[in-house]
């Protein structure tokens, strides 16, 4: 059961991240907020079903970083440094 949910959350992560990378129209602050809310709902559901140790939540780490990136300011050098320190799992091309 744990492996099934781990794979399911991997697929959710892959599809959502690919859509973010391929569709510039969804790359906005509000999309980042909505993604973060939806991810927190998924994490809460995992906790409610006692599946937090399944590794499924770790599958969403890339998507969490992408959502946080969409929410950050991107105007100054300090903003760029914050992006570099926060986006440890995303590649340069993904950022």
Secondary structure, 3 states (H helix, E strand, C coil): CHHHHHHHHHHHHHHHHHHHHHCHHHCCHHHHHHHHHHHHHHHHHHHHCCCHHHCCHHHHHHHHHHHHHHHCCCCCHHHHHHHHHHCCCCCCCCC
